[in-house]
């Protein structure tokens, strides 16, 4: 069953290519579907396309201010 918010469609693909995608997905601890999406995103980015980040991708946390040496000195 498709995830909410994701487009679902049948795909005709060469069985040897699909087997390689499944092997690669297993090595990278992804499902075959996630691997296909990952490879498509990579290909689009290599061609200069801007894509929004995946909802499950961790985003970098905002940098917290670091105390400088003068604020930690005892008064």
N, C-alpha and C positions, 0 to 999 in steps of 0.2 A: 504494500500500500504506500502511496506517495506521502511524503511529509507535507504538513500544512504549508501553504505558501509556495510550494515548488511545482513547477510544470512537469507533468507526466506525459511521456510519449513512447511508443514502441520504437525500437532501434534495430535495423537490420545491419549485422556486422559479421565480418569474416570470423569463423570459429577460432582460427589460429590467433587472430588479433585479440579476440575476447579472452582466450586462455592466457595470453601474455599480460593483459590488463589485470586479470585475476591474480596471476603470480606476483606482479608488481604491487598490487593492492595488499596482498598478504604480507609481503616484505615490509611495507610501509604502514602496516596496521590500520588499513582503511577497508571499507567495503568496496566492492567493484564499482558500485554507483558513485561513491565519493571519489574514487580514483579517476573515473571518467570526468567528473566535474572539475577535479583538480587539474587534470591534463588540459581540458578545454580552457580553463582560466589561464593557465600558463601560456598556452598558445596565443590567446587573445592579448595578454600583457606583452608578449614578445613582439606583437604586431602594433604595439602602441595604444591599445584600447584601455580606457580607464574603467575599472569595475569597482562597485562598492564592495567593501569587505564582507566576508561571510558572517552571518549572525553568530556563529559559534567560534569564530576566530578570536583569540584573545587580543585585546587591544592593549597598547602600552599604557601603563598606569601614569597618571600625571606625576610629574616630579614634585616631591615634597621639598619644602625649603630645608636646606641643611644649615644647622646652627654653625656659625663661625666660631673661631677660637675665643673671641672676646665675650660672646654671650654665654659661654660655658664656664668662664673663669669665676672663681669664688669671689664674693664681694666682702 
